[in-house]
């Protein structure tokens, strides 16, 4: 998420993260996650988490790239 957030142009204010585990996001990654959430590229999981310390699957990465391409 951080890499994708860095390559996207700044679009204004980033939304505050509503995820239950937002406090687990490392400080260096918060801006990227906020940007992807603000743009609707990342929505988190159904249990209101984003699982920032877990690895993502290829399918999850593909969905993020697809969402970027269709914004």
Beta strands, then each sheet from edge to edge (+ up, - down):
end
